[in-house]
């Protein structure tokens, strides 16, 4: 799968998840806020999982992976 197709698939799946979990309007608000210059994604993401144990994070990761196999790369190139 080339990068642009994989990116399109990830974007499509992400938008679907946002709409299903937040609704249309709230999804747009979320995206709008992400695009704002004052939003620091790096800082936000560093604190996102701080209340979660490693075991819980791994469990949620595995659960997501099993529910969304289309987002997992089939081939991994090790460089």
matplotlib code that plots the C-alpha trace (Angstrom):
import matplotlib.pyplot as plt

x = [0.0, 1.5, 1.7, -1.1, -3.5, -2.5, -2.9, -6.3, -7.4, -6.2, -7.9, -11.2, -11.1, -10.3, -13.1, -15.5, -14.4, -14.7, -18.3, -19.3, -18.0, -18.4, -21.0, -20.7, -20.6, -18.3, -15.9, -15.7, -15.0, -12.3, -10.6, -10.9, -9.1, -6.4, -5.6, -5.3, -1.8, -2.1, -2.8, 0.4, -0.2, 3.1, 2.4, -1.2, -0.1, 2.5, -0.2, -2.9, -2.0, -0.4, -3.3, -3.2, -1.0, 1.3, -0.9, -4.1, -2.5, -1.3, -4.7, -6.5, -3.9, -4.5, -8.3, -8.1, -5.8, -8.2, -11.2, -9.4, -7.0, -7.2, -5.1, -2.3, 0.4, 0.7, 4.4, 6.9, 10.2, 13.0, 15.7]
y = [0.0, 3.3, 6.2, 8.3, 5.4, 4.5, 8.1, 8.3, 5.1, 6.4, 9.8, 8.1, 5.7, 8.6, 10.7, 7.8, 7.2, 10.9, 11.1, 7.8, 8.8, 12.6, 13.4, 15.6, 19.0, 18.0, 16.3, 19.6, 21.5, 18.9, 19.3, 23.1, 23.1, 20.8, 23.2, 26.2, 27.6, 27.7, 24.0, 22.1, 18.5, 17.3, 18.7, 17.4, 13.9, 13.6, 13.9, 11.9, 8.5, 9.5, 8.1, 4.8, 1.9, 0.2, -2.9, -0.9, 1.0, -2.3, -3.8, -0.9, -0.9, -4.6, -4.1, -1.2, -3.3, -6.2, -3.9, -2.0, -4.4, -2.2, 0.4, -2.0, -2.0, -5.5, -5.1, -3.4, -2.3, -2.3, 0.2]
z = [0.0, -1.0, 1.5, 0.0, 0.0, 3.5, 4.6, 3.0, 4.7, 8.1, 7.6, 6.6, 9.5, 11.9, 10.7, 11.0, 14.6, 15.4, 13.9, 15.7, 19.0, 19.1, 16.5, 13.5, 15.2, 18.0, 15.5, 13.6, 16.8, 17.7, 14.3, 14.4, 17.8, 16.6, 13.7, 16.0, 16.3, 20.1, 20.4, 21.3, 20.2, 21.6, 25.1, 24.9, 23.8, 26.5, 29.2, 27.4, 28.9, 32.2, 34.3, 32.5, 33.5, 30.9, 31.1, 30.4, 27.5, 25.9, 26.4, 24.8, 22.0, 21.3, 21.4, 18.9, 16.6, 16.6, 15.9, 13.1, 11.3, 8.2, 9.9, 10.7, 8.1, 6.4, 5.6, 7.9, 6.4, 8.9, 8.0]

ax = plt.figure().add_subplot(projection="3d")
ax.plot(x, y, z, "-o")
ax.set_aspect("equal")
plt.show()
